[in-house]
Amino acid sequence: MIRFSEVYKRYPNQHEALSGLSFELEKGEMAFLTGHSGAGKSTLLKLIALIERSSHGQVWVNNQNLTRLPKWKIPYYRRKIGLVFQDHNLLHDRTVFDNVALPLIIAGENHREIGRRVRAALDKVGLLGKERSLPIALSGGEQQRVGIARAVVNRPPVLLADEPTGNLDPDLSREIMFLFEQFNQVGATVFIASHDLELINSMSHRQITLHQGRLA
């Protein structure tokens, strides 16, 4: 499902964020990406989401070679990737419903299907009663759940999360990780970057650890 083959990422300032990475995630696998701050975790996820491109090497996702994917195909590719961020990236002048609906609107889904799938996603994350609320009225944990609902509403085969529990207390962090496990159990490939070693060590999933841009 996700395969890196001798991948390097060097930025214009000559900083080499990733060096010779090779690893593979199977379809339907859930795994954690760990490492010190600045180890290259966010850069690695950006390569999978095609927010960044590798400098050398090959990145494959779902049998697509991202290195050769033309720019005009990137928006269509990203519809198959769910992204969850630490800071939520919600539109604060839009309701919870509208935030979650955004990927479906971009994909051109009809109004009835949008309503059905948004409510199903909100129900899954326990926020069905908050669909008309604005994000500012929600707690940090609820805002993160909105971000997760938005990421999964398109039913993507790949779900990526970059430090999704970084701003949450331990109890909320466990709840969020349990949600990711639920999506994994219905077939999504889930890859989560996290520095919360105590939490992820308590979960029975593979860990891929980076140190200064290399596999530790």
C-alpha positions, 0 to 999 in steps of 0.5 A: 500500500505504501512503499518507500525505496531509497527516498531522500528529501533535501530542501533548497537550504540544503537541509536533508530532512530524509536520507535513504529511507526504505520501508513498506506498509501493508494494505490495511495496516496501522503503524506509528511513526516515531522519532525526536523533534526534527527527525523527519516525521512530518516531511515523510507524511507530506511525501505520502500526501504529495504536499512535498515531493522526494528529491531522490528515490521512489514513493509508491502508494496504492500501486501509484508511483508518486514520483511520476504523478503529474501535477494535474493529477495531484488533487484527484490523488489527494481525495484518496488520502485522509489527513489529520493535523495537530492544530485541526486546520478547521474553518472557524467561520463555518459550522461543524457540518460545513467543515466536514462536508468540504471534501465532498463538495470539492469532489462534486457529490450531490447534496443528499449524499453529502448530508448522509455521509457527513452525518455518518462521519459525525456519528462515528466520532460522537459529534452528531449533535454538534453539526450546527456548532461553530468550531470555537464553541467546541473543546480541543478534543471535539475539534480534533474529532471534527478534523478526523470526521473531515478526513474520513468522510470521503472513505479514503483507503489511507489515513495519515495523522501528524501528532493528532494527540499533541495538544490533548490530555492522556484520556482524550489522547486514548479516545482519539487513538481508539477512533483511529483503530476503529477506522483501521478495523474497517479496512483503512491503512492508518499511519500516525506520527506521534511522540507519545511513546507511553501511549503508542507502546501500550498499543499493539501496532508496528513502530517505524522510528526515525533519527535525523532523517534515517530509519533508526 
